[in-house]
Amino acid sequence: MAGKRAITKQSLPEAIANDLRERILSGELAEGETIRQEALAEEYDVSRMPVREALKRLNAEGLVQWANNRGGSVTKHSLREIGEIFDLRILIEVDLFHHSIPNMTAADFARCEEILTEMERSYDENDVGKWGVLNYEYHSALYAASQRKLTNELLDRISLQSDRYVRMHLSVMKQREPAKKDHRDLLRLAQERKVEEACDVLANHIRRTKEQLLGMIAAKRAAEEV
């Protein structure tokens, strides 16, 4: 954590929380990394109070483990917890997609196509910073017509936890081409109103990501312990 970081004119806690969140999701701040309030205050050139408020927000989101006056760290999920995150995604997203497809309109399909085109461009340009946001926006657009507000709110919480692993999967494991195909198939099947087939593709898409990630993270952690 070196050097000064510029922040936009939002409330200080919000601006700092937004920046720290992105640093965690991008992997700049690694899982398990120690977080020191004083160091962050110096880095952002602010007092400790807005840093403390920002860390409280991220603690509530599950991205950091923080205790006042005792410091903290970036949340490090166990392999079991990572698996659970993706299992929850399958349960929630398949339900949303199942309810959404019959209600999707031409406008919904156009919005999905717009995001998908931008996502594919970001893959081609290796613009890692956009992958998590665009992936979230695309899946959200697929489920927008579900009319299940409470379920979508649950998914928002889960998606925040899975975002950094999705980015890792795409960048480290070179899974951009399979992801492109799955995302294209999801939109095509939704347009054809093939509900069950589309939901099967979605479940397999998330399940494959889970299995590949767990293998990669397990190997990485084992190597770090040697």
C-alpha positions in Angstrom: 0.0 0.0 0.0 2.2 2.8 -1.3 1.6 6.2 -2.8 -1.4 8.5 -2.7 -4.7 7.6 -4.4 -7.0 10.3 -5.9 -10.7 10.0 -5.0 -13.7 11.6 -6.6 -16.0 14.1 -4.9 -18.4 11.7 -3.2 -18.8 11.3 0.5 -15.4 10.2 1.8 -16.5 6.9 3.3 -18.4 6.0 0.1 -15.5 7.0 -2.2 -13.0 5.0 -0.1 -15.3 2.0 0.2 -15.9 2.0 -3.6 -12.1 2.2 -4.3 -11.3 -0.5 -1.8 -14.0 -2.7 -3.1 -12.7 -2.6 -6.6 -9.1 -3.3 -5.3 -10.4 -6.4 -3.5 -12.5 -7.6 -6.5 -9.6 -7.0 -8.9 -7.2 -8.9 -6.7 -5.0 -5.9 -6.1 -5.7 -6.5 -2.4 -5.4 -10.3 -2.0 -7.5 -12.6 0.1 -6.1 -12.7 3.7 -4.1 -9.5 3.2 -3.8 -7.4 6.4 -5.7 -4.1 6.4 -4.4 -1.3 8.6 -6.6 1.7 9.2 -3.7 4.1 9.8 -1.9 3.0 6.5 -5.1 3.5 4.5 -5.8 6.9 6.1 -2.3 8.0 5.0 -2.7 6.4 1.5 -6.0 8.3 0.9 -4.7 11.4 2.7 -7.7 11.5 5.0 -8.4 11.1 8.7 -9.1 7.6 10.1 -12.8 8.2 10.6 -13.9 8.0 6.9 -11.6 4.9 6.5 -13.2 3.3 9.5 -16.7 3.9 8.0 -15.6 2.5 4.7 -14.3 -0.6 6.3 -17.5 -1.1 8.2 -19.4 -1.0 4.9 -17.1 -3.6 3.4 -17.3 -5.7 6.5 -21.1 -5.7 6.2 -20.7 -6.8 2.5 -18.5 -9.7 3.6 -15.4 -8.5 1.7 -13.3 -7.7 4.7 -13.2 -9.0 8.3 -12.9 -5.9 10.4 -13.0 -5.1 14.2 -12.7 -1.6 15.5 -9.3 -0.8 16.9 -8.1 -4.3 16.1 -7.4 -4.1 12.4 -8.6 -6.6 9.9 -8.0 -8.4 6.7 -9.5 -9.1 3.2 -11.9 -12.0 3.6 -10.4 -15.3 2.7 -13.1 -17.9 1.9 -12.5 -21.5 2.5 -12.8 -23.9 -0.4 -16.1 -25.1 1.0 -17.4 -21.5 1.2 -16.3 -20.7 -2.4 -18.2 -23.8 -3.5 -21.2 -22.7 -1.5 -21.2 -19.3 -3.2 -21.4 -20.9 -6.6 -24.0 -23.4 -5.5 -26.1 -20.6 -4.3 -25.7 -18.8 -7.6 -26.9 -21.9 -9.5 -30.0 -22.1 -7.2 -30.9 -18.5 -7.5 -30.0 -17.7 -11.1 -31.6 -20.7 -12.6 -34.8 -19.8 -10.7 -34.6 -16.2 -12.0 -33.9 -17.2 -15.5 -36.7 -19.7 -15.5 -39.2 -17.0 -14.6 -37.6 -14.3 -16.8 -37.5 -16.1 -20.2 -41.3 -16.2 -20.8 -41.6 -12.4 -20.0 -38.6 -11.2 -22.0 -39.3 -8.6 -24.7 -37.5 -7.3 -27.7 -36.1 -4.5 -25.5 -34.8 -7.1 -23.0 -33.1 -9.0 -25.8 -31.6 -5.8 -27.3 -30.2 -4.8 -23.9 -28.6 -8.3 -23.5 -27.1 -8.1 -26.9 -25.7 -4.6 -26.2 -24.0 -5.8 -23.0 -22.7 -9.0 -24.6 -21.1 -7.1 -27.5 -19.3 -4.8 -25.0 -18.3 -7.8 -22.9 -16.8 -9.6 -25.9 -14.9 -6.4 -26.9 -13.5 -6.2 -23.3 -12.3 -9.8 -23.7 -10.6 -9.1 -27.0 -8.9 -6.0 -25.5 -7.9 -7.8 -22.4 -9.6 -5.1 -20.3 -9.8 -7.1 -17.1 -11.2 -4.2 -15.1 -14.5 -4.4 -17.0 -15.1 -8.1 -16.8 -16.7 -8.4 -13.4 -19.1 -5.5 -13.9 -20.1 -6.5 -17.5 -20.6 -10.1 -16.4 -22.9 -9.0 -13.6 -24.8 -6.6 -15.9 -25.3 -9.3 -18.5 -26.7 -11.9 -16.1 -28.8 -9.2 -14.5 -30.2 -8.3 -17.9 -31.1 -11.9 -18.5 -33.1 -12.0 -15.3 -34.6 -8.5 -15.4 -38.0 -9.7 -16.6 -38.4 -12.3 -13.8 -40.3 -9.8 -11.6 -38.8 -11.4 -8.5 -37.4 -8.4 -6.6 -36.5 -10.2 -3.4 -34.6 -13.0 -5.2 -32.7 -10.4 -7.2 -31.7 -8.7 -4.0 -30.3 -12.0 -2.7 -28.4 -12.5 -5.9 -26.8 -9.0 -5.6 -25.2 -10.1 -2.3 -24.0 -13.4 -3.6 -22.7 -11.8 -6.8 -20.5 -9.4 -4.8 -18.8 -12.4 -3.2 -18.3 -14.3 -6.5 -17.1 -11.3 -8.6 -13.4 -11.7 -7.8 -13.5 -15.4 -8.5 -15.3 -14.8 -11.8 -12.5 -12.4 -12.8 -9.9 -14.8 -11.7 -11.5 -17.6 -13.7 -11.5 -15.5 -16.9 -8.0 -14.0 -16.6 -5.9 -16.8 -15.0 -7.6 -19.8 -16.5 -8.0 -18.3 -20.0 -11.7 -19.2 -20.1 -12.8 -16.3 -22.3 -13.8 -18.4 -25.4 -16.0 -20.9 -23.4 -17.5 -18.0 -21.6 -18.3 -16.2 -24.9 -20.0 -19.3 -26.2 -22.1 -19.9 -23.1 -23.2 -16.3 -22.9 -24.2 -16.4 -26.6 -26.1 -19.7 -26.1 -28.0 -18.3 -23.1 -29.3 -15.4 -25.2 -30.1 -17.5 -28.2 -32.1 -20.0 -26.2 -33.9 -17.3 -24.3 -34.9 -15.7 -27.6 -36.1 -19.2 -28.8 -38.1 -19.5 -25.5 -36.4 -22.8 -24.7 -36.7 -22.4 -21.0 -35.4 -25.8 -19.7 -32.5 -26.0 -22.2 -31.4 -22.4 -21.4 -31.6 -23.2 -17.6 -29.5 -26.3 -18.1 -26.8 -24.3 -20.0 -26.8 -21.7 -17.2 -26.4 -24.3 -14.4 -23.6 -26.0 -16.3 -21.9 -22.7 -17.0 -21.8 -21.8 -13.3 -20.9 -25.3 -12.2 -18.0 -25.5 -14.6 -16.6 -22.2 -13.3 -17.0 -23.5 -9.7 -15.1 -26.8 -10.4 -12.3 -25.2 -12.3 -11.8 -22.4 -9.7 -11.8 -24.8 -6.8 -9.1 -26.9 -8.4 -7.0 -23.8 -9.3 -7.4 -22.2 -5.8 -6.6 -25.4 -4.0 -3.4 -25.9 -6.0 -2.4 -22.2 -5.5 -2.9 -22.4 -1.7 -1.1 -25.8 -1.5 1.9 -24.2 -3.3 1.9 -21.2 -1.0 2.1 -23.5 2.1 5.2 -25.3 0.8 
